[in-house]
Amino acid sequence: MSARTREIDLATGLAAVLVLGAVALAVIYGWRTPPGVVPTFRWEGVQLAIETVCFSMAAVALVTRRAGRVIAWVLLLRGVGVLVFLAMLALMAWHGGTVELGLLALGLSASNWVSITLAVWLPDGRLPGRGWRWYVGGVAAFALVDVFLSSSTASTVYGVPNPVVGWLPLAAGYPYVTPYVVIAFVLVSGLSVAFRRMNPVQRRQAGLLIPMYVLWEGECVLWTFNVLPAGPRFALAYVMTVLWPVVLVTVIARDRVSRLDLAARRATVVAVLAVPIGAAVAFLPPEATVVAVLATLAGTLLVPLSRWVGAGVDRLIYGRRATPYAAARSLTGRLRDSLAPAEVPAVICDLVVDTLRFPFASMHAGDRLLAQAGTPAGVEPLVFELRHQGRLVGRLLVEPRQEWGGVDDADLGILQSLADQAALAVQLSERAAELAASRARIVQAQDTARRRIERSLHDGIQQELVALVARLRLVRNQARRGMGIDTELTGIQDDAYRIIDGLRELAHGIHPPVLTDRGLLAAVESTARRLPIPIAIDAPELGRFPTDIEESAFFLVSEALTNVLKHADARQVTIRLAGGGDRLEIEVGDDGVGCADGYRGGSGLTEMRDRVDTVGGHLVIEPRPGGGTMVRAVLPHRRRETTNA
């Protein structure tokens, strides 16, 4: 067991002992005041016992926190002091004795020391500086001396005869009030300096704790010197007894908060309202006080009672199924914990079955089943459309219940809300699937292109180079025999030029050098000149673009022109390139046989869509007005600074 665990166990055990002892003393003082004790101390003793219970519970909550460890032990010391004081006072009343009075004085000294020094430990359990150790030690010595001097001059202790009265004649001239004034001045001055040195978080915490401490300590002073009548004094004491430890736990138990949270604000509101209300009740006549207490009790119980009644009404109306609000809250939590959009359909189907208690639910995107839950009963399902930006992306099918009256308007509303929540996730999931398939097709197309290049090099250019080497060997032999070789050298030259042209064509198919050197427009014009069809190009003031945009655009134009030559039977082609703003617009139109609206095309058009998708663009293939086909693409980009010469 670690030292930290032992400390927590020790504090918890001590708090438990203090609570048990405080409850016993509260019963003793509240049920039957010990003989000889002044009657007015009866409720003061009960109040001090309740304070011990509250402080002990607060200490248990604080001792587990880094900032609350020291304060927890300070509160426990206050509880020990109060408990010893009350117990010894009762023993003195029943049996008398000097030993009991000495222990009473020690307990009262410890209690007073905590009362005076608690503020210097706020808000994080650390003293503001090393110099404060002298203050804490000095207050401890003063509290002990003050109590013993007081005990030597008073003839009774709360009505119980004092066995040591007059034992110290010098105490008769002791100025009891002056030391407290000096201590208060030192405390206020020191805390003012310490407050300016705090960080913003500590200032916000201290800004709530210090005023509450002043209220609590002020209540103690008013009680000690009987400044207020008994009614207001008791009311204020009982309010602060409960409120002060609650505020301590609320603020201190939260380390490194950037701002006071809802609980701290509620504690402040309670403090502001409870103190004047408690004081006002003390001035009311007995019959009015009963009514005020009952009204306060009713107001306190109204919120939990309304929640309990509301829960009963929900059970009556909805039975075992969840309310629409609970279902929506459950969906929010599950969506927050979802790892990917693909998991959302399963989460919603489970929620419909497990939370809303429908027998079966399934979600579909087109003909594809995305998720299902429950057991189908074979009844006609309710259909809820999943629409994203006005487009139908799927359906949620829910079989209605055969109990609890079937389906009501609240059910329909929450099911449609679930369908709306699922639409975006389904759309994202579909787009992710399309992107994955697109990437796979691009990789496959790259592999196919590499194999085509390999075949072109092996079956074409390599064979021609082998033949060229053979002819050169033949010419060398002819030259050694003195035969004429002019004709053969001319043929070899022609073959070498043909191989160079083949290499140039192959390189142009891979990546035309003109695209890198001069840009997209020059590359498109170079390609157009080599095709056996009139091509009109409209590209006013077209500049340079990022490499990936130019490559995708050139591939798109080249593939579109290839499709025109293969399938369109066109007489003319028009190409428009426009680079205004932050996008490149491409149009390739022909006057051929055309295509149907919504035409998806074969592998060539699929590769075009994949290339456009990789750069975040958009591609549309549609019939051209007047006949033919129009390919339109928009590619987003950031323009390069250089332009074509």
Secondary structure in CASP SS format (residue, H / E / C, confidence):
PFRMAT SS
TARGET T0000
AUTHOR 0000-0000-0000
METHOD secondary structure of the structure
MODEL  1
M C 1.00
S C 1.00
A H 1.00
R H 1.00
T H 1.00
R H 1.00
E H 1.00
I H 1.00
D H 1.00
L H 1.00
A H 1.00
T H 1.00
G H 1.00
L H 1.00
A H 1.00
A H 1.00
V H 1.00
L H 1.00
V H 1.00
L H 1.00
G H 1.00
A H 1.00
V H 1.00
A H 1.00
L H 1.00
A H 1.00
V H 1.00
I H 1.00
Y H 1.00
G H 1.00
W H 1.00
R C 1.00
T C 1.00
P C 1.00
P C 1.00
G C 1.00
V C 1.00
V C 1.00
P C 1.00
T C 1.00
F H 1.00
R H 1.00
W H 1.00
E H 1.00
G H 1.00
V H 1.00
Q H 1.00
L H 1.00
A H 1.00
I H 1.00
E H 1.00
T H 1.00
V H 1.00
C H 1.00
F H 1.00
S H 1.00
M H 1.00
A H 1.00
A H 1.00
V H 1.00
A H 1.00
L H 1.00
V H 1.00
T C 1.00
R C 1.00
R C 1.00
A C 1.00
G C 1.00
R H 1.00
V H 1.00
I H 1.00
A H 1.00
W H 1.00
V H 1.00
L H 1.00
L H 1.00
L H 1.00
R H 1.00
G H 1.00
V H 1.00
G H 1.00
V H 1.00
L H 1.00
V H 1.00
F H 1.00
L H 1.00
A H 1.00
M H 1.00
L H 1.00
A H 1.00
L H 1.00
M H 1.00
A H 1.00
W H 1.00
H H 1.00
G C 1.00
G C 1.00
T H 1.00
V H 1.00
E H 1.00
L H 1.00
G H 1.00
L H 1.00
L H 1.00
A H 1.00
L H 1.00
G H 1.00
L H 1.00
S H 1.00
A H 1.00
S H 1.00
N H 1.00
W H 1.00
V H 1.00
S H 1.00
I H 1.00
T H 1.00
L H 1.00
A H 1.00
V H 1.00
W H 1.00
L C 1.00
P C 1.00
D C 1.00
G C 1.00
R C 1.00
L C 1.00
P C 1.00
G C 1.00
R C 1.00
G C 1.00
W H 1.00
R H 1.00
W H 1.00
Y H 1.00
V H 1.00
G H 1.00
G H 1.00
V H 1.00
A H 1.00
A H 1.00
F H 1.00
A H 1.00
L H 1.00
V H 1.00
D H 1.00
V H 1.00
F H 1.00
L H 1.00
S H 1.00
S H 1.00
S H 1.00
T H 1.00
A C 1.00
S C 1.00
T E 1.00
V E 1.00
Y C 1.00
G C 1.00
V E 1.00
P E 1.00
N C 1.00
P C 1.00
V C 1.00
V C 1.00
G C 1.00
W C 1.00
L C 1.00
P H 1.00
L H 1.00
A H 1.00
A H 1.00
G H 1.00
Y C 1.00
P C 1.00
Y C 1.00
V H 1.00
T H 1.00
P H 1.00
Y H 1.00
V H 1.00
V H 1.00
I H 1.00
A H 1.00
F H 1.00
V H 1.00
L H 1.00
V H 1.00
S H 1.00
G H 1.00
L H 1.00
S H 1.00
V H 1.00
A H 1.00
F H 1.00
R H 1.00
R H 1.00
M C 1.00
N C 1.00
P H 1.00
V H 1.00
Q H 1.00
R H 1.00
R H 1.00
Q H 1.00
A H 1.00
G H 1.00
L H 1.00
L H 1.00
I H 1.00
P H 1.00
M H 1.00
Y H 1.00
V H 1.00
L H 1.00
W H 1.00
E H 1.00
G H 1.00
E H 1.00
C H 1.00
V H 1.00
L H 1.00
W H 1.00
T H 1.00
F C 1.00
N C 1.00
V C 1.00
L C 1.00
P C 1.00
A H 1.00
G H 1.00
P H 1.00
R H 1.00
F H 1.00
A H 1.00
L H 1.00
A H 1.00
Y H 1.00
V H 1.00
M H 1.00
T H 1.00
V H 1.00
L H 1.00
W H 1.00
P H 1.00
V H 1.00
V H 1.00
L H 1.00
V H 1.00
T H 1.00
V H 1.00
I H 1.00
A C 1.00
R C 1.00
D C 1.00
R C 1.00
V C 1.00
S C 1.00
R C 1.00
L C 1.00
D C 1.00
L H 1.00
A H 1.00
A H 1.00
R H 1.00
R H 1.00
A H 1.00
T H 1.00
V H 1.00
V H 1.00
A H 1.00
V H 1.00
L H 1.00
A H 1.00
V H 1.00
P H 1.00
I H 1.00
G H 1.00
A H 1.00
A H 1.00
V H 1.00
A H 1.00
F C 1.00
L C 1.00
P C 1.00
P H 1.00
E H 1.00
A H 1.00
T H 1.00
V H 1.00
V H 1.00
A H 1.00
V H 1.00
L H 1.00
A H 1.00
T H 1.00
L H 1.00
A H 1.00
G H 1.00
T H 1.00
L H 1.00
L H 1.00
V H 1.00
P H 1.00
L H 1.00
S H 1.00
R H 1.00
W H 1.00
V H 1.00
G H 1.00
A H 1.00
G H 1.00
V H 1.00
D H 1.00
R H 1.00
L H 1.00
I H 1.00
Y H 1.00
G C 1.00
R C 1.00
R C 1.00
A C 1.00
T C 1.00
P H 1.00
Y H 1.00
A H 1.00
A H 1.00
A H 1.00
R H 1.00
S H 1.00
L H 1.00
T H 1.00
G H 1.00
R H 1.00
L H 1.00
R H 1.00
D H 1.00
S C 1.00
L C 1.00
A C 1.00
P H 1.00
A H 1.00
E H 1.00
V H 1.00
P H 1.00
A H 1.00
V H 1.00
I H 1.00
C H 1.00
D H 1.00
L H 1.00
V H 1.00
V H 1.00
D H 1.00
T C 1.00
L C 1.00
R C 1.00
F C 1.00
P C 1.00
F E 1.00
A E 1.00
S E 1.00
M E 1.00
H E 1.00
A E 1.00
G C 1.00
D C 1.00
R E 1.00
L E 1.00
L E 1.00
A E 1.00
Q E 1.00
A E 1.00
G E 1.00
T C 1.00
P C 1.00
A C 1.00
G C 1.00
V C 1.00
E C 1.00
P C 1.00
L E 1.00
V E 1.00
F E 1.00
E E 1.00
L E 1.00
R E 1.00
H E 1.00
Q C 1.00
G C 1.00
R E 1.00
L E 1.00
V E 1.00
G E 1.00
R E 1.00
L E 1.00
L E 1.00
V E 1.00
E E 1.00
P C 1.00
R C 1.00
Q C 1.00
E C 1.00
W C 1.00
G C 1.00
G C 1.00
V C 1.00
D C 1.00
D H 1.00
A H 1.00
D H 1.00
L H 1.00
G H 1.00
I H 1.00
L H 1.00
Q H 1.00
S H 1.00
L H 1.00
A H 1.00
D H 1.00
Q H 1.00
A H 1.00
A H 1.00
L H 1.00
A H 1.00
V H 1.00
Q H 1.00
L H 1.00
S H 1.00
E H 1.00
R H 1.00
A H 1.00
A H 1.00
E H 1.00
L H 1.00
A H 1.00
A H 1.00
S H 1.00
R H 1.00
A H 1.00
R H 1.00
I H 1.00
V H 1.00
Q H 1.00
A H 1.00
Q H 1.00
D H 1.00
T H 1.00
A H 1.00
R H 1.00
R H 1.00
R H 1.00
I H 1.00
E H 1.00
R H 1.00
S H 1.00
L H 1.00
H H 1.00
D H 1.00
G H 1.00
I H 1.00
Q H 1.00
Q H 1.00
E H 1.00
L H 1.00
V H 1.00
A H 1.00
L H 1.00
V H 1.00
A H 1.00
R H 1.00
L H 1.00
R H 1.00
L H 1.00
V H 1.00
R H 1.00
N H 1.00
Q H 1.00
A H 1.00
R H 1.00
R C 1.00
G C 1.00
M C 1.00
G C 1.00
I C 1.00
D H 1.00
T H 1.00
E H 1.00
L H 1.00
T H 1.00
G H 1.00
I H 1.00
Q H 1.00
D H 1.00
D H 1.00
A H 1.00
Y H 1.00
R H 1.00
I H 1.00
I H 1.00
D H 1.00
G H 1.00
L H 1.00
R H 1.00
E H 1.00
L H 1.00
A H 1.00
H H 1.00
G H 1.00
I H 1.00
H C 1.00
P C 1.00
P H 1.00
V H 1.00
L H 1.00
T H 1.00
D H 1.00
R H 1.00
G C 1.00
L H 1.00
L H 1.00
A H 1.00
A H 1.00
V H 1.00
E H 1.00
S H 1.00
T H 1.00
A H 1.00
R H 1.00
R C 1.00
L C 1.00
P C 1.00
I C 1.00
P C 1.00
I E 1.00
A E 1.00
I E 1.00
D E 1.00
A C 1.00
P C 1.00
E C 1.00
L C 1.00
G C 1.00
R C 1.00
F C 1.00
P C 1.00
T H 1.00
D H 1.00
I H 1.00
E H 1.00
E H 1.00
S H 1.00
A H 1.00
F H 1.00
F H 1.00
L H 1.00
V H 1.00
S H 1.00
E H 1.00
A H 1.00
L H 1.00
T H 1.00
N H 1.00
V H 1.00
L H 1.00
K H 1.00
H H 1.00
A H 1.00
D C 1.00
A C 1.00
R C 1.00
Q C 1.00
V E 1.00
T E 1.00
I E 1.00
R E 1.00
L E 1.00
A E 1.00
G C 1.00
G C 1.00
G C 1.00
D C 1.00
R E 1.00
L E 1.00
E E 1.00
I E 1.00
E E 1.00
V E 1.00
G E 1.00
D E 1.00
D C 1.00
G C 1.00
V C 1.00
G C 1.00
C C 1.00
A C 1.00
D C 1.00
G C 1.00
Y C 1.00
R C 1.00
G C 1.00
G C 1.00
S H 1.00
G H 1.00
L H 1.00
T H 1.00
E H 1.00
M H 1.00
R H 1.00
D H 1.00
R H 1.00
V H 1.00
D H 1.00
T H 1.00
V C 1.00
G C 1.00
G C 1.00
H E 1.00
L E 1.00
V E 1.00
I E 1.00
E E 1.00
P E 1.00
R C 1.00
P C 1.00
G C 1.00
G C 1.00
G C 1.00
T E 1.00
M E 1.00
V E 1.00
R E 1.00
A E 1.00
V E 1.00
L E 1.00
P E 1.00
H C 1.00
R C 1.00
R C 1.00
R C 1.00
E C 1.00
T C 1.00
T C 1.00
N C 1.00
A C 1.00
END
